[in-house]
Amino acid sequence: MRSKLISGLFGSAALLAALALGSTTPAEGGGGPALRLKKTSVTDPMAGGVEAFSLLVPDGWRTEGGVLWRMEYSNLATGRFRAFDPAGAAAALEIFPATPYTWAEGGIAFFPPGSVYLGNVVQPPPRSAHDYVRDVLLPQHRSSAERLRIVSRERLSDVERALSQSGSNAAMGIETTVLAERVRVEYRERGRDLEEDVYCVLNVSTSSMMPGSVFWSPDRLYSFRAEKGALDGNAPLLQAMASSVKISLPWFAQYQQVLEMWRNREMQAIRDAGALSRRISQLNDEILAMYRQSWEERQASSDRVNREFGEYIRGVETYDDPSKSYPVELPSGYRNAWVSQSGEYVLSNDDGYNPNVGSTVNWSRMKTTP
């Protein structure tokens, strides 16, 4: 029963959470160059090379990483991804891996802190998201930074409320507390003074069926980075990029298949990564239909939370995209916005600029939502 509960708590939400740029936002009324945002598809070799997720990336930016499979953990797959401007002011969006944890009053017999018990790292929950960033994330991912220090923190109460309302397991006897904060750090790297905002959301869950036990994990864990003094100007563009992350249905369905195998203890029958890859690549329309509703519900919940992040950061405008059934968030400060049939966006303050001129691609003008 314990392993099934863990899977229910930390199933596909882990990657959806872990997944979640360029020049500063232009001044109102200015001309300046157009900003072009292109859809970037991130594939997963373990799942037969299908698209795992996509997001908007400014033209000329580079990306690295993708889906990280870790079969020793109960969430099985998470995100490890970075998009960055190779020529700009060190601006970057980074998505960090989400690791599941568990703890029990008095500890877990024969499993000391730091060991893995039923797919979860044994470790007591932190008091706040700030403490997790300070004690876990920064030592793991910024250990080489010089003169690193935390300069501010801010609780994200609206994000906490949005996530608390997005789903409920009360009927299963599970109570979840959501902790969300923005933690700003400063450090020096390769001769540059940098600022970084780490956004961390933690889910801390208890169950009436297992009194004294706690299961917790990052629900969203990513950061915005830029040279010192340039971070606030880049934040709207970075947030628009983070909000654009979309998990693909084919990948989601394959992931759910692997999760079911883990729940049913079938993983030991697969001896190597190649065998697992062949197993999870067997996808058909029936499997897609089976998981479509769950995928749509999770994406809708993610969109709602993204809007809360956008409200917090500001500088993000919501547009009606005629090619999609849902709105899209893009940086504000631009008077004109277009979308192409391939899902590429162009923003400009030059009223005489029209991307259709001299182009073989059809661009449609977009309007902001009321």
Buried (B, 14 or more C-beta within 10 A) or exposed (E): EBBEBBBBBBBBBBBBBBBBBBBBBBEEEEEEEBBBBBBBEBBBEBBBEBBBBBBBBBEEBEBEBBBBBBBEBBBBBBBBBBBBBEEBBBBBBBBBBBBBBBBBEEEBEEBEEEEBBBBBBBBBBBEBBBBBBBEBBBEEBBEEBEEBEBEEBEBBEBBBEBBBEBEEBEEEEBEBBBBBBBBBBBBEBEEEBBBBBBBBBBBBBBBEEBEEBBBBBBBBBBBBBBBBEBBBBBBBBBBBBBBBBBBBBBBBBBBBBBBEBBBEEEEEEBEEEEEBBEBBBEBEEEBBEEBEEBBEEBBEBBBEBBBBBBEBBEBBBBBBBEEEEEBBBBBBBBEBBBBBEEBBBBBBBBEEBBBEEEEEEEBEEBEEEE
